[in-house]
Amino acid sequence: MRKITLSNGKTVEVECLSCAITGGLIEIDGGVLVETEYFHAHQDVAYPIEGLVILASKRHIKCLDELNEEEKIDYINLLSKIRKAQREVLGIEHVYYFYNEDTTHHFHTWMVPRYEWMNAFGRSVEAVRPVLLHARNELNNDENVKKVIEGIDALKKELNVC
């Protein structure tokens, strides 16, 4: 079991954070953005940045090449749909995408938006970690969290239109 501190200050103890989130064992701020048979998308639980989306496999796998054909199609379609919503609803012009195979939990992609305030940390991939830490340590306030929740609600509305 691992202890994980969420951006809202709550500490949870889980074997696999993604399994706990996609399985509904952990209630995340704002809830599920969009869900398919194979994937679950939600606001990142550790960093309060509006539009920072995690797209996680429901199946416990670690690598992209472990996705079956249906999952591959669902993954790219959902990733594209989320990206379009980020641009159209939140005005996000640039996104960093990350996925790593040495994670302590399973396959997921981070969709980290790029905002003007982040320029103070640089404009390369090396700037992302300081941005995330800044968000966790300095933006975890009522005003910003409200903005993040509003962003979640706007994305949910857009992503769940039939």
C-alpha positions as CSV (number, residue, x, y, z in Angstrom):
1,M,0.0,0.0,0.0
2,R,1.1,3.5,-0.8
3,K,0.1,6.8,0.9
4,I,-0.7,9.5,-1.6
5,T,-1.6,13.1,-0.8
6,L,-4.2,14.6,-3.1
7,S,-4.2,18.2,-4.1
8,N,-7.2,18.8,-1.8
9,G,-5.0,17.7,1.1
10,K,-6.6,14.3,1.7
11,T,-4.3,11.4,2.1
12,V,-5.3,8.0,0.6
13,E,-3.7,4.6,1.0
14,V,-4.0,2.4,-2.1
15,E,-2.1,-0.3,-3.9
16,C,-2.8,1.3,-7.3
17,L,-4.0,4.9,-7.6
18,S,-5.3,4.5,-11.1
19,C,-7.3,1.4,-10.2
20,A,-8.7,3.2,-7.2
21,I,-9.8,6.1,-9.3
22,T,-11.1,4.3,-12.3
23,G,-12.9,1.8,-10.0
24,G,-14.6,4.6,-8.1
25,L,-12.9,3.8,-4.7
26,I,-11.5,7.3,-4.5
27,E,-13.8,10.2,-5.1
28,I,-11.9,12.8,-7.1
29,D,-12.7,16.5,-7.1
30,G,-15.1,17.3,-9.9
31,G,-15.7,13.6,-10.7
32,V,-15.2,11.8,-14.0
33,L,-14.7,14.0,-17.1
34,V,-15.6,11.3,-19.6
35,E,-15.5,7.5,-19.5
36,T,-15.6,4.8,-22.1
37,E,-15.5,1.0,-21.9
38,Y,-11.7,1.1,-21.8
39,F,-10.7,4.5,-20.4
40,H,-11.4,7.0,-17.7
41,A,-10.5,10.7,-17.8
42,H,-10.3,13.0,-14.8
43,Q,-8.6,16.1,-13.6
44,D,-5.2,15.3,-12.1
45,V,-5.6,14.7,-8.4
46,A,-2.2,16.0,-7.3
47,Y,-1.8,19.3,-9.2
48,P,-4.5,22.0,-9.3
49,I,-4.0,23.3,-12.9
50,E,-7.2,23.9,-14.9
51,G,-7.5,21.4,-17.7
52,L,-4.7,19.0,-16.5
53,V,-6.3,15.8,-17.6
54,I,-5.3,12.2,-16.9
55,L,-6.5,9.6,-19.4
56,A,-6.2,6.2,-17.7
57,S,-6.7,2.7,-18.9
58,K,-9.3,0.8,-16.9
59,R,-7.4,-2.4,-17.5
60,H,-4.2,-2.7,-15.3
61,I,-1.5,-2.6,-17.9
62,K,1.7,-0.6,-18.0
63,C,2.7,-0.1,-21.6
64,L,1.2,1.3,-24.8
65,D,1.9,-1.9,-26.7
66,E,-0.2,-3.8,-24.3
67,L,-3.4,-2.1,-25.6
68,N,-5.6,-4.4,-27.8
69,E,-6.9,-3.1,-31.1
70,E,-10.2,-1.8,-29.6
71,E,-8.4,0.0,-26.8
72,K,-5.9,1.6,-29.3
73,I,-8.8,3.1,-31.3
74,D,-10.6,4.2,-28.2
75,Y,-7.5,5.7,-26.7
76,I,-6.6,7.9,-29.7
77,N,-10.2,8.9,-30.3
78,L,-10.7,9.9,-26.7
79,L,-7.4,11.7,-26.5
80,S,-8.3,13.7,-29.5
81,K,-11.8,14.5,-28.2
82,I,-10.4,15.7,-24.9
83,R,-7.8,17.8,-26.6
84,K,-10.4,19.4,-28.8
85,A,-12.5,20.2,-25.7
86,Q,-9.5,21.7,-23.9
87,R,-9.0,24.1,-26.9
88,E,-12.6,25.0,-27.5
89,V,-13.9,25.2,-23.9
90,L,-10.8,26.3,-21.9
91,G,-8.9,28.1,-24.6
92,I,-5.8,25.9,-24.1
93,E,-3.5,26.4,-27.1
94,H,-0.6,24.1,-26.2
95,V,-0.4,20.8,-24.3
96,Y,2.4,18.6,-23.1
97,Y,1.6,14.9,-23.3
98,F,3.4,12.4,-20.9
99,Y,3.2,8.8,-20.4
100,N,5.8,6.6,-18.7
101,E,6.2,2.9,-18.3
102,D,8.0,2.9,-14.9
103,T,5.1,4.3,-13.1
104,T,4.0,2.8,-9.8
105,H,0.5,2.5,-11.1
106,H,-0.8,1.7,-14.6
107,F,-1.1,3.1,-18.1
108,H,-2.2,6.7,-18.2
109,T,-1.4,9.8,-20.2
110,W,-1.0,13.2,-18.6
111,M,-2.3,16.1,-20.7
112,V,-0.6,19.1,-19.2
113,P,-1.9,22.5,-20.5
114,R,0.5,25.3,-21.2
115,Y,-0.5,28.7,-19.8
116,E,1.2,32.1,-19.9
117,W,2.0,32.1,-16.2
118,M,4.2,29.0,-16.8
119,N,6.6,31.1,-18.9
120,A,8.4,32.1,-15.7
121,F,9.6,28.4,-15.4
122,G,10.8,28.1,-19.0
123,R,9.3,26.8,-22.2
124,S,10.6,23.3,-22.5
125,V,9.7,19.9,-21.1
126,E,12.2,20.7,-18.3
127,A,9.9,23.4,-17.1
128,V,7.0,21.0,-16.4
129,R,8.2,19.7,-13.1
130,P,8.7,23.1,-11.5
131,V,5.3,24.2,-12.9
132,L,3.6,21.2,-11.2
133,L,5.3,21.8,-7.9
134,H,4.4,25.5,-8.1
135,A,0.8,24.5,-8.7
136,R,0.8,22.1,-5.8
137,N,2.5,24.5,-3.4
138,E,1.2,27.9,-4.5
139,L,-2.1,27.4,-6.4
140,N,-3.9,25.2,-3.9
141,N,-6.1,28.0,-2.7
142,D,-9.9,28.5,-2.8
143,E,-9.8,30.9,-5.8
144,N,-7.7,28.6,-8.0
145,V,-9.5,25.4,-6.9
146,K,-12.8,27.0,-7.8
147,K,-11.4,27.8,-11.3
148,V,-10.2,24.2,-11.7
149,I,-13.6,22.9,-10.7
150,E,-15.3,25.2,-13.2
151,G,-13.0,23.9,-15.8
152,I,-13.9,20.4,-14.9
153,D,-17.6,21.2,-15.2
154,A,-17.1,22.9,-18.6
155,L,-15.0,19.9,-20.0
156,K,-17.6,17.4,-18.7
157,K,-20.4,19.3,-20.3
158,E,-18.5,19.4,-23.7
159,L,-17.2,15.8,-23.5
160,N,-20.5,14.2,-22.6
161,V,-22.6,15.7,-25.4
162,C,-24.3,12.9,-27.3
